[in-house]
């Protein structure tokens, strides 16, 4: 865990917790030691903060972000400093996937939003296959997390951590199997939102 990550976590936590306080369920399912692929729905740009603060200070989650963010002065330097992975969508994102797999291989936690972009619940965008393919190839558990869609200022917003699971397939699975696994992952995430009212 980088020093910059710790510093930014501590600095930003009071502000985010004041503006968007959270109520985290399933804390007993927080990841232990070793590699995890942490996957959540993605209704807003604050979701990486929600996910990071709900999982906890001791767990450094490496997220992916569009490469354009890394070109912004100071912002790009900060993102690199905390280990965020740049994704060049125009180039297909292969380098980002390799970087993420290298982190998983070394026992780190990688955070992904399987839908690939911010998605409101009513839009119903299908999951991309990258997350499940990576989990199958690296044989790491997927930790599904639900983040409340309609966040309210100064009100506790739900974050529900589900149980980690391994995919019943390996990297040789067919495209149809990966598509099915991706949809099942998003169903697990959305079902978590129904468990707490």
N, C-alpha and C positions, 0 to 999 in steps of 0.2 A: 504494500500500500504506500503510495507516494505521500510525501509530506504535504505537498500542495493539495492533494485530495482531502487530507485531514483538516487542513486550514480552511479550505473553502466549505467543507461540510459544516464545521463549527460556526463559521461566519454566517452562512446562509440559513442554517436551521432555525434560528429564532424568527427571522423574517418570514420564511415560508410557513412556519408553524403558527404564526400570528395571522397571516392572511388566509391560508388554507390549512387549518388544523385537520388532523386525520384521526380516524378511529380504525385501528388495525386489528383484524380478526385472523385467527390461525397462526399466531405467533409461534406456536409449538412446531410449525412446519418450516420455520426459517432454515435456510441451508446450513449444514455443518461444514466440516473441512472437506476439501477436495473440489473438483470441478462441478459446476452446475450451469445449465442454460436456463436463465430466468426469463419467462415469457409472459407478457401482459397485453391487454387491450390498450389502445392508444387514442383516447378521445381528445387530449389536449397537449399543448407544448410543455406543461408542467409535469407530465407523467414520469419522466426520469427522476425528478425530485421526489415525487410521491413514492416511487418504487424504492429509491435509495434510502429514504428516511424510514420507511416501513420495514425494510430488511434489517437495517441497523448500521451503526457506525463501524462495527468491526468487520463488515463485509464490503469490500471494494468491488463494485459492479462496473464492468467495462462495457460501455454502451457504444453503439454506432451512431454516426451523425453525418448528414450530407456534407460533402467536401467544401461547399461554398462557405459554410460556417468557419472553416479553418483558415479562410482567406481574409477574415475580418481582423484588423489589427487588435492586439491584446486578447481578444476572444479566442482566436486561433491558438495563441500561445498557451492560454489557460486550458483549453480543451486537450491539447497535446500533453500538457503537464499532468493532467489527471488520467491520462491513458485512453482517452476517447479515440475511437477508431473512425477515420474518415472514409466515407463511402462515395465513390465516384460513379454515380448511376449511369453516366454516359459511357463509361468503360465497362459496365456490367457488374461492378462491385466485387470482382474476383479477388483483388488484393485485400479488401476488407474481410472477406470470408477466410482467407488464409491467415490473416492476423488474428481473427477471432478463434480459429481452430488451434493456433499456436498457444494462445492464452489458455484455452481449455486443456490442452495437452499438459501444460505446466501446472494445472490444478486451480486455475482462477475461475471466477464467476463472470459470465458474459450475459448482458441483458439485451433482449431483442423484443421488438414489437412485430409479431408475425404478419400483420396486415401491411407492413411496409411503409405506412404513412399514417397521419392522424385521421381517425375515422369516427364519426358519430354513430351511435348504436343503430339509428334508423337507416343508415346508409347501407349496412350489410355487405361490406367489401369482403371478398374471400381472402383467406390467408395465403400468403406466398409460401413457396416450398422451402425457402432457405433455412428456416429454423429447424424443421424436422429432419431435413437432410443432414444438417450439421450434427444434430444430436445422435442420429443413427451412425454417421461416419465416425464420430468420436466416442460413441458408446457412453454418453454422459446422461444423467437424469435431467428431465425437464421439470422445472418448478412453475406451475401455472399461477398467475396472480391476476385478480380482478381489481380494476381501479374504477371508482364511481364515474359515470359518464357526465352527469350534470352537476359539476362542482359548484358549491356556494361559498361565497366569501364569508369568512368569520364563522363558519359552521363546520362541524366535524364531518369530513367526507370519508366514505368507506374505502378501505383497501383490504381485500380478503386474500390471504395466502393459502393456496391449496396444498395438497400432498404431492411430493415429487414422484415421478414415475419414469420408467424406461420404455422406449418404444419397442414393440414386439417385432422388430425388423432390423436389418443391417443396411449398409450402404448399397447393397446389390438389389434392393427393392425396386419395383417398377415405378414409373412416373405416376400411375394411377394409385398405387399404394401410398406414395408420398403425399399425393393430393388428399387422399382420404385421411391420412394421419394429421395433415395440417388443419383440415376442417374439424377433426375430432378435438384437436388441441384448442381451437377457438371455441368449440362447444363447451369444453371443460371450463374455460375461462369465464364464458358468459353464464354458465350454470352456477359458478361460485357467487355471482351477483344475486342469484335468486335465493341463496341460503340465508342471507341476513336482510331483514327488512327494517 
